[in-house]
Structures are given as structure tokens and as C-alpha cells.
């Protein structure tokens, strides 16, 4: 889930609302994803020493500047 959400935000190149991230992630994988799984991925990875996502404002996230998606 983290890689999917990361790819969505990387492709967007700008902050997105959580619901937009969910819709784009569903489209990317070609199936319905649980909303709570996407939301959990976003909220779990905004804190800590090396956060993957940055919360811009309530319900809006962007990729943290120091994160690049793994190509392996």
C-alpha cells in the first residue's frame, strides 16, 4: 500500500486530498482498495525520523521531499 500511495503522490507532483489519493490508487491497481488502508498508510508515515509523506493541511498530503520511490 505504501508503494502505491507513494507512486500516486510522485506522479501527481503536488499535494492531494486523501480521497483523491484513494481514488487514484484504486485506478492505478485496477481494483477497489479499502479507504481505511489508504488513510492508515498516509497517517502512519507522516511522523518519525524519516517520514514518507507530509501533511500539508487537514486531509491533504504530499510526498516528503527526501523520499524517492524504490525502483527495485
LINPE-V765645 format. One record per helix or strand of 3 or more residues. SS is the DSSP state (H for helix, E for strand). FROM is the first residue (numbers start at 0). TO is the last residue. Records with the same first field share a line. If there is no record, write none. Layout:
SS->FROM-TO  FROM-TO
This chain:
H->1-11  17-28  34-43
E->52-56  59-62
